[in-house]
Amino acid sequence: MEHRLRAARVATYVYFVLCGTLMGAWVVHIPAVESRVGIGHAALGGLLVLLGLGAFAGMRAAGSLTDRLGARTVVPASGALCAASLVLPGLAPNPWTLAGALLVFGFANGCLDVGMNAHAVHVEQAYGRPVMSGFHATFSVGGVIAAGVAAAAAATGLGPAATLALLGAAGLAVALLTARSLLPGTAAPADAPDGTPAGAPAAPADSGAPTGSAAPADRDARRRIRVLAVLALMVMLSEGAANDWSALHLKDVLGAPASTAAFAYGTYAAAMTVGRLLADRFAARHGATAVLRYGAATAALGITVAALTPWVWAAFLGWALFGLGLSGCVPQLFSAAGHADPAAAGANVSRVAGLGYLGMLAGPAVIGWLTHLTALNHAFLLLTLLCATAAASAGILRGAARPAATTDRVPAPAGGGTP
């Protein structure tokens, strides 16, 4: 059964790459679509909010659907919808149709995001060791693929609509062909809900064992998910701020030329990718709590250095530390949410991912609002506070259920999952 489990892991990598490629394809074509529709930056900003709202709605819908139908149904379906809807923004003739196209594409992308993360939780549960960060690292690979394809298409004179259609068609094929390798259901939890080790016989009904403990346990689980969601909001708000403000920081605050300033985000993104490739090993050796605590603390140090230094080289170092520190935080939060109750992994991941996604959308706006009150680099100190708070709250992961060593079996079907 190990071969089947490895195939499921590879399939999960494929869906993460697919999601990154489809989103990256839209991002690199934003200027062309903006020009084609004839709108300005302000109108585009409002339309991008609709993309975010669609994604948030998709995340909430996919959570319960994944738990009821199984990731083997939801992930390929949402991947196919996301791929098919990619061409819609490229075909939109006016702002109203573009708004509808972005809502549909955002909704499908949100469904795919939650579905593939829920399936990643099941794969990690079956492997019995951390593998979540590696999945998130491959999302960035998709962005590189999208940029490369877009550049090649532009060089050959292929228009944005045709390029998006080709990428969408390829994505549709990948989404459907990879489905057969997904796990058929949820992974069995390491421990029973009452703390009994997996595989141990349950206590007889008349054994005199205390009852009525489910409600407090449920309340504790709900509290844990809420805390994880708030931490995801803090961390992903920091990520969103870096995406939009890192290059402007070097250009406007430190006076670096545009060609140099562009490398600020590149440094941050490269460090994050490397960090995610290493985070699983670190988590296996030191635990998820250490990943969040030391990662968020490193991010707090990095953004503080970037905010306060007058030297460009030190700012690059700060953005690199910021990306490296944040790299493992979100995967560990998603993993903890999914492992809190494997039977409800989709719903729990959707709650944490949904609030975190709102934070990522809000990050650029929050920093922009703060620039009305203080300098841009001083506004970054809010990110220092958020990361330091996340580091101080890392203990929430200490009691989280972690994957048990189950590499010799593949999870049995659960609910309505396709066999």
Phi, psi and omega in degrees: 000348180296326178299319180294323179290320176296322178296322178295323179293316178298320179298322179295318175303316182299317181291326175294317177296318179300314180299316178295324180292315182295316178292319178297323179298320176293315184299314184289344179259005180303312180301320181292320179292320178300316180292320182296318182282336179080044179241164178265180182297322182296314179295322178298320179301319178294323179291326178293332174297321178297322175301316179294319179294321176298318179296319179297317178297320178296321178298317181292322180290321185290333182301304181290324179296320180296320179291327182276316187262338183097146180297333182293340175265314188287317185297307179295326179295314180290326176296320179294317179296319180296317180293318181293327183275354182299325184286340186302314178299328180288339180263347185298125182271345183209170183300327182292315178290327176295322178300314178296320180298318181289326175298314181294313181297318179297318179299313181296320179295321177295320177298315180295320181302308182290318181299315183288328176291322176296319177294323177299323176298317180295321177296316179297320178299319181288325179289329181078017177204160183295129175222000187295318184297326178297323177297315181294330179296324183286344175302320180294330178300322178300320178298320178296318179299315181299317180296318180295316179295317180297319179295317179295320180295318179297323180294332180266002178083013179283132182286165181302316182297318180293320179296315179296323179294318179295315178296321178296319179295317178296319179295323178298316179296316180297316181300320183279321183287333182278346188301325186294341181270352180289154177293145184283346183199204182266154177284146178288137181292153180296323180231152174291162183303333182268007178095357179290132179302147180301135179091347179281149180292143180285152178291139178300155183295331183255024186280353181088004179294144182296143178241174177087011181272355185294319184297311176300322179296319178296318179297319179295320179295318179295321178296319179297317180296320179298317180295316178300321180295318179295319178295321177298320177301315181297313185291316183285334171298320178296319178298315180298322179295320179295322182302320188259339190244351185296312181293319179296329179299311181293323183286311188273327184268314184262356175073023179285148176295158185302323180296326178281319183299328182299334182284351177297311178292322178300319178296314179299312183293319179296317179296322179294318179297314178299317180299320180289331177289335181261343190294327181297317178295319179297318180295321179296326183273320188246348178098158182295326180301318180294322179300312181290315184296305184284330177294311180294324178294320177296320177297319178299318178296315183298314182289332176293317177299313180299322184288326191255344184283146174266000186252136182296317182298324179288328177295319175301317178299317180298315179293326176295315178297323179298313179293318179298317181292319181286341192306318185265356188289306183298314177303322180290325178292316177297317180298315180297322179295317181291322182282347179301326177202093184306331180289340179238031184300319181299312181296317182291318176297322181295324179294314181290315181293322182297311179292323177297320180295321176299323176296319179296321177293323184282336185308305180300321182292320180297314179296319178299319178295320181294334179292345173286343183253333184207175179292155183303314183294328177287331176297332179296341180295340172298322179293325174301315180297316181296316180292321178295322177295319177297319178297318180291337182263008186298340180300343179299336179277347185297321182266006183286146176294137178244160181297137176267159181290103183225034187291354181265007180215158175251137183304146176281156179300148178226146177060225183261017184301146179293131181291000000 
